[in-house]
């Protein structure tokens, strides 16, 4: 695999952005790719290793432009639509107001392989083109799940579930419904600013993927992790339609084939990273607040049902998507430790 550079200078980033997308009607030039997450985030690294690297090896030239230092994460989807760059890897939480259907991926207990078989993927392709002005190519890192992290011991309700009344939590659209249901107030800040916000007392905690806390140093800012984990990462790869149209049929096929491989390889890669990070988290002294039995069940039910409520209120696609993406009584996919190979 070719060596991937994880950082570029600001001047170089501006120059690359100025080149714009591939030219329609001509041979595809080098595609520019951006991650809405920090370059040091494990999810962003997975995209570089499992998607950009193999794409270049297959002959589809993709240059990584950068992460949050290039485009603010909540503006990345809009920049992709305008053709500022060609490919975006981003959690849909950053543009959930534009594409609320990203909630369906978050609260699903089905994965991309099942979606491609039962028709849900075609619906999501329609949604992304219509609402985000983008081609939905892949759903990567899909079995990565989330936890709640705190720098203080929360009050516990009579039902054994954390009571966050009066607590300020950093939250994107991914976590906001759960935290508010638990009584917290929420604040929107970039992931790169969480550490400072906790140090200053701006927030007391946050929700985050279970494989990215150590990678950006957040384990040094927290004392507790609430378990069990919940949701699954709604990290998608999207492409500017003009850039996609300008690609030759062979390159399109290569990228489609790569998307399928990426949806498995990224999960395997992230699971290895999760196991390694778990050891580092424990070594840092982070303690688990482990909910059990009815308390755990209620906590998970609040998390998932709040998300489906959000989708019901905000999307005309809810009634089509939920039966295809959520099977009542089926365990969350993250509960399977053969997880990458089962859907």
N, C-alpha and C positions, 0 to 999 in steps of 0.2 A: 504494500500500500504506500502511496506517496505520502511524504511528510506534510502534515497540515499545520499551518501557522495559526495560532489562536489569537494573535493580536496584530493590529496594524495601526500606523500613525493616523492622527486626525486628518492631516492633509491628504494622505493616500485615500482615506475613506471618502472624503469629499470628492476627490478626483474620480473614484470608482462610481460613486453615486451619480455623478454628472454624465457618465456615459449612457445611462438609461438602459432600457431593455433591448433585447435582440431586435433587429430590424425586420419588419414584416416583409415577406416576399424574398428574402435573401437567405444565404446560409447562416445558420445560427452562430452568433458570436458567443463569447464567454458569458455565461449567465452569472448574475450577481445575486448572492444569497445573504439574508440577514436573519439573525435570531432575535426574538423579542426578549429573551433572557440574557443575563450576563454570560460572557464567554466562559467564565469559570463554573457556571452552573452545570451540574452533571447531565441534565437534559439537553442543554445546548451542545455539550461535548459529544453526547450520543449521536446527535444529528450530524455533526462533523465526521465522526468516525464511521457511522453506519449508513449514512446517505451520501454526503458530499464526496468522501473518499472513494466509495465504490462507483459513484457516477463518473468521476474523472477516470477511474481505471477502465470503465466501460466505453470511454470516448466522448461522454457528454461533459463538456467543460463547464465547471461551476466554480466560481471564486467566492470564498467567504469574505464578505465585506466587514462584518462586525456585529455587535450586539447593541445593548442599550446606549453605548457611547455614540452610536451612529444615528439611531432613530429612537425617540422615546417610545417605550413599549406600547402605550395606548394609541400611538399614532402610526405604528408600523403597518397595520392592515390597510389604513388609508393610503399610506405611501406606496404599498404594493399595488393597490387599485389604480393609482395615478401613474404607475409605471416607473417609479423612482428606482426600483430594483425589480428583480424577476422572480425570486423564490423567497418565501418566508416560512420559518419554523416558529410557531408561537402557540402558547396556551390560548384557547378561545376565550378564556376569562378576561383577557385584555380588550376584547371587543364584543363582550357579551351583549351589550346594548344593541349592537348592529346585527349580531347573529346569536339570538338567545338559544337557538337549537344546540349550541355548544353544551348547554346544560344536559342534553340527552346523553352525550358521551360521558359526561361526568358521573351521572347517576345510573348509568347502564350496568347490567351484569352480563351483557353480551359484548363481544369484541369485534374488531374489524372483519375477521374472517367470516363470522356469522352474519354480519351486516351485508357483506358482499353477496352472500348466498340468499338472504331472505328479502332483499330489495331495499333495505334501509339505507344502504350506501348510495343508491341512485337518488333517493330522496334528499340525502345530505348534499350530494353534488349539485342538485337543483337549488337547494337553499344557499349554498356558498356562492354560486354564480349570480343568483338573483339578489342576495342581500349584501354580500361582501365584494362582489365583482371580481371573484377569483375562482380558479380551477382547484377543486379539492383533490389532492393527489394521494395523500397517505395520512394515516393516524398512527403515529409512532409512540413508543414507550408506553403503550396503553395499559399495562398492568401495574405501572407505578401507582402507588396509592398515597394517601395523605394522613398526616397527624396534626394534632393541635399541640403547640409548644408554648410554654409559659416561663416567666422568670419569677413566678410566685405561686404558692399553693392556693388553688381556688377554693371557694366555699363549695360544699357539696349539698345538693338538694335532698329532700327527704326520699326521693326516688333513686338516690345514688348517682345522679347525673350532675356534672359540674354546673354551678350557678355562677354565671359571669356578669351578673347585674352590677353595673358601675365600673366594669373593667373595660379599658380601651384596647381594642385588638386591631392589628394591621390586617386588612382583608381586601382581596380582589373579589370579583363576582363569584369565584369558586367557593369562598368560605363565608361570604357575607350572610347568606340565608341561615346557615347553621349558627354562627356566632350571635346573630340578632335573636334567633329563637332561644338561645341560652341566656339572653339578657344583656349581652355586651353592646357597646357602641363601637362602630368600626371607622377606620381611617384608611384612605387610599394613599399608599406611598410605594415607590419602586422597591423591588426586592433588594437592590443595592444599598438602600437607605435604612433597612430594617435594623441592622446592628446599632447604628447611631441613635435611632428612634427609641430603642430599648434602653440604651445607656442614659439617654436624657429623660426617660420616663414618659415619653410621648405615647408609647404603647407598652402593654405588659406582656404581649404575646402575639402569636401569629399562627396561621395554618401554612403548611409547606409540604412538598413531596417528601417521601421517606428516604430519598436518596440524594438530596441536595443540600441538606442543612450543614454538614461538615465541609462540603466543597467550597462554600462561601463564608465559612467561619462562624456561622450562627450558633454552633454548639457552645461557643464561648460566652454567649449572651443569655443562655437559658438554663433553667434548673430542672424543669419538669417536662415530660411528654405524656399526653393523655392518650391511652390506647383503649379500644382497638382502633386500627386504621380504617379509613373510609374512602369512598369514591374510587375513581381511576382517572389517570391523567388524560385530559382532553387536548393533548399536544398534536397539532396538525401541521402538515406541510401543504402550502397553497402556492399557486403559480399565477402570475399575471396573464390574463387571457391572450393579450397581444403577443407576449413572449412565447406562450404555448403554441399559438397559431403559426408563429414564425419557425418553429422547430420542424425538421424533416420527420417523415413518418418513422424512420428507423430510430431516431433519437426519442421520439414520443414512446415508442414501444419499449426502448431500453429503460426509460424512466418509469413506465407503468410496471414493468417486470421488477425493477428495483424497489418500487413502492411496496410490492407484496413481500419481498425478502426483508425489507427494512422493518415491516410490521412485526416480524418474528425476531430478527437479529437484534433489534433495539431492545426488545423485552429481555432477551437472554443477557445482553450486555448490562442493562440496568439492574438485573437481579444480582449479578456479580458485584456491581458497585454498591448495591444496598447491603449485602452481607458484609462487605468491607467497612462501610460507613457505620453499620450497627456496632461493630467492635469499637470504633473510635468514639462514638457517642457515649457508650458505656464507660470507656476509659476517661472521658471528660467529666464523669460524675453526674450525668443527666439521669434523673430517676423517673421511673414510669409510675403514673397514676393509672393503674390497670383496672378498668371497669370490668365487672364480671356479671354473668347471669342476666337477670332482668334489666339491670342498669346498662349493661353493654348493649343489649338488644334495643332498649329505648333510645340510647344515644345514636346508634346507627340508623334507627327508624326516623328519628328527627332529621338527621343529616340528609338521608336520601329522599324522604318525602318532601322536605322543604324545597329541594331542587326541582322535583317534578311539579310541585305547586307553582314555582316560578315559571317553568316552561308552559304550563297550562294557561297561566295568565298572560304570557307574552308571545306565544307562538300558535299560529294556525295549523302547525304541523304536529302538535302534541299528540293528538289522537291517532295519527298514523305511526308516529315514531315509537311511542311507549310500548305498544304490544310487540314490536319487533326487537326492541333493545332492552326490555326489562321483563324477565320471567319471574313472576311471584314465587317465592319459596326457594329459588335457586341461590346458592351462596354467592357472595361477591367473588369475582374472579381472582382477586388477590389472595383469597383463602387457599387457592390451589398452589401447592409448591411445585407441581409439574407445569406451572402456569403458562410458560411460553408455548407449550405444545398442545394445550387444550383450550377450547374456546367455549 
